[in-house]
């Protein structure tokens, strides 16, 4: 987006109740808003409670439903998309294998009883290995996505173009875009498919939880209390980059061991120099020209400490 960027308001998890309506009013938005609930997948249209919370006129862009229509009617694109997704899942599997080993090594090294200066040096090496794995994985994923777009040119496919025109018409009469959370991969992929960020150029964004994540530069999936697996944070994909130098972690009460100073320190060092922000219900990040100018959230620091109520 060229020129002056419209303001963005990132919001925390929407539990136990929605507060996106309050956020829209805080952003000074009046009039119709375009709503994205594609992260809810098959429940995308079950938006009545959120629409009521928003208060004003709302039009759901129905990106999940539109994507289903595209893949049902354009079988060639659908097959190519599925092939690409299989490749990306395999890349992620290989990344996870390497990440698991590097993480276990980092954890084992961090508890050794040796000279503190040497231990600090070894911890730094461990973090650099994790950073390398993250960078390599992102780069390899991006290469495949760029190749897919160059080969298939989704925006020029007739059915995608048809939906893009309809979306553009809705956005042209909207005063802002409200982006709910949910399944981050579904949300990100469907927004990419229809080029929603480009179509919404000039509009403010109010984005919650997973929706906030996709507007940043890098998306990390994390869960210190997973129902299965190891719970190691992993970089998932690049986001749209509307918010710079921040990694957003929604719902920290349920997902982060806030008393694990070593674990927090390792992760924050891993994503440096980006600021690490955890966003519970009621959290806010006010963004202007791509930068956070004001906040109410938890900030996580490289020494493993947490500042509740960080104001930016």
C-alpha positions as CSV (number, residue, x, y, z in Angstrom):
1,X,0.0,0.0,0.0
2,X,1.5,3.3,-1.0
3,X,1.3,6.7,0.6
4,X,-0.1,7.1,4.1
5,X,-1.3,3.8,5.6
6,X,-4.7,3.8,7.4
7,X,-4.6,3.0,11.1
8,X,-4.7,-0.5,12.4
9,X,-6.0,-1.7,15.8
10,X,-5.0,-5.2,16.9
11,X,-7.1,-6.8,19.6
12,X,-6.6,-9.7,21.9
13,X,-8.5,-13.0,22.2
14,X,-12.3,-12.8,22.0
15,X,-13.0,-14.9,25.0
16,X,-15.1,-14.9,27.2
17,X,-16.9,-12.4,25.1
18,X,-16.5,-10.3,21.9
19,X,-15.0,-6.9,22.2
20,X,-14.4,-6.2,18.6
21,X,-17.4,-3.8,18.6
22,X,-15.8,-1.8,21.3
23,X,-12.5,-1.8,19.3
24,X,-14.3,-0.5,16.2
25,X,-15.7,2.4,18.2
26,X,-12.3,3.1,19.8
27,X,-10.9,3.3,16.2
28,X,-13.5,6.0,15.4
29,X,-15.1,3.9,12.6
30,X,-18.6,4.9,11.7
31,X,-20.7,3.2,9.0
32,X,-20.6,-0.2,7.3
33,X,-17.7,-2.6,8.0
34,X,-16.6,-5.6,6.0
35,X,-16.2,-8.7,8.2
36,X,-13.9,-11.6,7.7
37,X,-14.6,-14.8,9.6
38,X,-12.8,-17.2,7.3
39,X,-10.8,-18.5,10.3
40,X,-14.0,-20.1,11.6
41,X,-14.0,-22.3,8.5
42,X,-17.3,-24.1,8.0
43,X,-18.8,-22.0,10.8
44,X,-18.0,-18.8,8.9
45,X,-21.6,-17.7,8.5
46,X,-22.4,-18.2,12.2
47,X,-21.6,-14.6,12.9
48,X,-24.8,-13.3,14.4
49,X,-23.3,-12.8,17.9
50,X,-20.3,-10.9,16.5
51,X,-22.5,-8.8,14.1
52,X,-24.6,-7.9,17.1
53,X,-21.5,-6.9,19.0
54,X,-20.3,-4.7,16.1
55,X,-23.6,-2.8,16.2
56,X,-23.6,-1.1,12.8
57,X,-24.1,-2.3,9.3
58,X,-21.9,-5.4,8.5
59,X,-21.2,-7.4,5.4
60,X,-19.4,-10.7,5.7
61,X,-17.0,-11.2,2.8
62,X,-17.6,-15.0,3.1
63,X,-14.0,-15.9,2.0
64,X,-14.2,-19.5,3.1
65,X,-17.4,-20.1,1.2
66,X,-16.0,-18.3,-1.9
67,X,-12.8,-20.4,-1.8
68,X,-15.0,-23.6,-1.7
69,X,-16.8,-22.3,-4.8
70,X,-13.5,-21.6,-6.6
71,X,-12.1,-25.0,-5.9
72,X,-15.4,-26.7,-6.8
73,X,-15.6,-24.9,-10.2
74,X,-11.9,-24.6,-11.1
75,X,-10.6,-28.2,-10.8
76,X,-7.1,-27.4,-12.3
77,X,-6.5,-24.7,-9.7
78,X,-7.9,-26.9,-6.9
79,X,-5.6,-29.8,-7.8
80,X,-2.5,-27.5,-8.1
81,X,-3.4,-25.9,-4.8
82,X,-3.8,-29.2,-3.0
83,X,-0.4,-30.3,-4.4
84,X,1.2,-27.1,-3.1
85,X,-0.3,-27.6,0.3
86,X,1.0,-31.2,0.5
87,X,4.5,-29.9,-0.3
88,X,4.2,-27.2,2.4
89,X,3.0,-29.8,4.9
90,X,6.0,-32.0,4.1
91,X,8.4,-29.0,4.4
92,X,6.8,-28.3,7.8
93,X,7.3,-31.9,8.9
94,X,11.0,-31.8,8.0
95,X,11.3,-28.4,9.8
96,X,9.7,-29.8,12.9
97,X,12.1,-32.8,13.0
98,X,15.1,-30.4,12.8
99,X,13.4,-28.0,15.3
100,X,12.7,-30.7,17.8
101,X,16.3,-31.8,17.9
102,X,17.7,-28.3,18.1
103,X,15.2,-27.4,20.9
104,X,16.1,-30.4,22.9
105,X,19.8,-29.6,22.6
106,X,19.1,-26.0,23.6
107,X,17.2,-27.1,26.7
108,X,19.8,-29.7,27.7
109,X,22.6,-27.2,27.3
110,X,20.7,-24.5,29.3
111,X,20.7,-26.5,32.5
112,X,24.4,-27.5,32.5
113,X,26.4,-26.5,35.6
114,X,29.4,-24.8,34.0
115,X,31.0,-21.4,34.1
116,X,28.3,-18.7,33.5
117,X,30.1,-16.9,30.7
118,X,30.5,-20.2,28.8
119,X,26.9,-21.1,29.4
120,X,25.7,-17.7,28.1
121,X,27.8,-18.3,25.0
122,X,26.4,-21.8,24.4
123,X,22.8,-20.5,25.0
124,X,23.5,-17.9,22.3
125,X,24.7,-20.5,19.9
126,X,21.5,-22.5,20.6
127,X,19.3,-19.6,19.9
128,X,21.2,-18.8,16.6
129,X,20.5,-22.4,15.5
130,X,16.8,-22.0,16.1
131,X,16.8,-18.7,14.2
132,X,18.6,-20.3,11.3
133,X,16.0,-23.1,11.1
134,X,13.2,-20.5,11.3
135,X,14.7,-18.3,8.5
136,X,15.4,-21.3,6.3
137,X,11.9,-22.7,6.7
138,X,10.2,-19.4,5.9
139,X,12.4,-18.8,2.8
140,X,11.7,-22.3,1.4
141,X,7.9,-21.9,2.0
142,X,7.9,-18.5,0.3
143,X,9.8,-19.8,-2.7
144,X,7.1,-22.4,-3.3
145,X,4.3,-20.0,-2.8
146,X,5.9,-17.5,-5.3
147,X,6.4,-20.2,-7.8
148,X,2.7,-21.3,-7.4
149,X,1.5,-17.7,-8.0
150,X,3.7,-17.3,-11.0
151,X,2.6,-20.5,-12.6
152,X,-1.1,-20.3,-11.8
153,X,-1.8,-16.6,-11.5
154,X,-4.9,-17.1,-9.2
155,X,-6.1,-13.5,-9.5
156,X,-6.5,-14.0,-13.3
157,X,-8.4,-17.2,-13.1
158,X,-12.0,-16.4,-14.1
159,X,-13.8,-17.6,-11.0
160,X,-11.3,-16.0,-8.6
161,X,-11.6,-12.8,-10.6
162,X,-15.4,-12.9,-10.4
163,X,-15.2,-13.2,-6.6
164,X,-12.5,-10.5,-6.4
165,X,-14.9,-8.1,-8.2
166,X,-17.6,-8.8,-5.7
167,X,-15.3,-8.4,-2.8
168,X,-13.9,-5.1,-4.2
169,X,-17.4,-3.8,-4.6
170,X,-18.2,-4.5,-0.9
171,X,-14.9,-3.0,0.3
172,X,-15.5,0.2,-1.8
173,X,-18.5,1.0,0.3
174,X,-17.0,0.0,3.6
175,X,-15.4,2.1,6.2
176,X,-13.1,-0.5,7.7
177,X,-12.3,-4.2,7.7
178,X,-12.9,-6.3,10.8
179,X,-10.9,-9.5,11.0
180,X,-11.8,-12.2,13.4
181,X,-9.4,-15.0,14.5
182,X,-9.8,-18.7,14.4
183,X,-7.8,-21.1,12.2
184,X,-4.8,-19.1,11.1
185,X,-3.9,-21.1,8.0
186,X,-7.4,-21.0,6.6
187,X,-7.6,-17.3,7.3
188,X,-4.2,-16.5,5.7
189,X,-4.7,-18.7,2.7
190,X,-8.1,-17.4,1.8
191,X,-7.1,-13.8,2.2
192,X,-4.1,-14.5,-0.1
193,X,-6.3,-16.3,-2.7
194,X,-8.5,-13.2,-3.2
195,X,-5.9,-10.6,-2.6
196,X,-8.0,-9.0,0.1
197,X,-5.2,-6.8,1.6
198,X,-4.6,-5.1,-1.8
199,X,-8.4,-4.7,-2.4
200,X,-8.8,-3.1,1.0
201,X,-6.0,-0.5,0.5
202,X,-6.9,2.7,2.2
203,X,-9.2,1.1,4.8
204,X,-8.5,0.8,8.5
205,X,-8.2,-2.7,10.0
206,X,-9.5,-4.0,13.3
207,X,-8.1,-7.5,13.8
208,X,-8.4,-9.9,16.7
209,X,-6.2,-12.8,17.9
210,X,-5.4,-15.0,14.8
211,X,-6.5,-12.1,12.6
212,X,-3.9,-9.9,14.3
213,X,-1.3,-12.5,13.7
214,X,-1.8,-12.5,9.9
215,X,-1.3,-8.8,9.6
216,X,2.2,-9.0,11.0
217,X,5.4,-10.0,9.2
218,X,5.9,-13.5,10.7
219,X,3.4,-15.9,12.2
220,X,4.5,-18.2,15.0
221,X,2.3,-21.0,16.2
222,X,2.8,-21.7,19.9
223,X,1.3,-23.7,22.8
224,X,3.1,-24.5,26.0
225,X,0.2,-26.8,27.1
226,X,-0.6,-28.7,23.9
227,X,-3.1,-31.6,23.9
228,X,-0.5,-33.6,22.1
229,X,3.0,-33.1,20.8
230,X,6.0,-31.2,22.2
231,X,4.6,-27.7,22.4
232,X,7.6,-26.1,20.7
233,X,6.8,-22.8,19.1
234,X,7.3,-22.9,15.3
235,X,7.3,-20.2,12.6
236,X,4.3,-20.9,10.3
237,X,4.4,-18.4,7.5
238,X,5.0,-14.8,6.5
239,X,2.0,-12.6,7.2
240,X,0.9,-9.5,5.2
241,X,3.4,-7.2,6.9
242,X,1.0,-4.4,7.6
243,X,2.4,-4.3,11.2
244,X,6.2,-4.2,11.4
245,X,8.6,-5.5,14.0
246,X,6.1,-7.3,16.2
247,X,5.3,-11.0,16.9
248,X,1.8,-11.4,18.3
249,X,0.9,-14.2,20.7
250,X,-2.8,-14.3,21.5
251,X,-4.4,-16.0,24.5
252,X,-1.3,-16.2,26.7
253,X,-3.2,-17.3,29.8
254,X,-4.0,-20.6,28.1
255,X,-1.0,-21.0,25.9
256,X,2.2,-19.6,27.6
257,X,4.0,-20.6,30.7
258,X,4.5,-17.0,31.9
259,X,6.6,-18.2,34.8
260,X,9.1,-20.1,32.5
261,X,11.8,-17.4,32.3
262,X,14.2,-19.6,30.4
263,X,11.6,-20.6,27.8
264,X,10.4,-17.0,27.3
265,X,14.0,-15.7,27.1
266,X,14.8,-18.3,24.4
267,X,11.8,-17.5,22.3
268,X,12.1,-13.7,22.5
269,X,15.8,-13.9,21.6
270,X,14.8,-16.2,18.8
271,X,12.5,-13.6,17.2
272,X,14.7,-10.6,18.0
273,X,14.8,-7.7,17.1
274,X,11.0,-8.0,16.8
275,X,9.0,-7.0,19.9
276,X,7.1,-10.0,21.5
277,X,3.6,-9.1,22.6
278,X,1.1,-11.4,24.3
279,X,-2.5,-10.4,23.9
280,X,-5.2,-11.6,26.3
281,X,-8.9,-10.5,26.3
282,X,-9.0,-6.6,26.3
283,X,-5.5,-6.2,24.9
284,X,-4.8,-3.5,22.3
285,X,-2.1,-2.5,19.9
286,X,-2.6,0.8,18.1
287,X,-0.6,0.9,14.8
288,X,0.1,3.9,12.6
289,X,2.2,3.7,9.4
290,X,3.0,0.1,10.3
291,X,4.4,0.8,13.7
292,X,3.0,0.3,17.2
293,X,2.4,3.7,18.7
294,X,0.4,2.7,21.8
295,X,-0.4,-0.5,23.5
296,X,-2.2,-2.3,26.3
297,X,-0.8,-5.8,26.4
298,X,1.8,-8.1,28.0
299,X,5.3,-7.6,26.6
300,X,7.9,-10.4,26.8
301,X,11.6,-9.6,27.1
302,X,14.8,-11.3,26.2
303,X,15.7,-11.9,29.9
304,X,12.5,-13.9,30.3
305,X,10.6,-11.3,32.2
306,X,7.0,-10.2,31.4
307,X,5.6,-6.7,31.7
308,X,1.8,-6.8,32.1
309,X,0.0,-3.7,31.1
310,X,2.8,-2.7,28.7
311,X,1.8,0.6,27.0
312,X,4.1,0.8,24.1
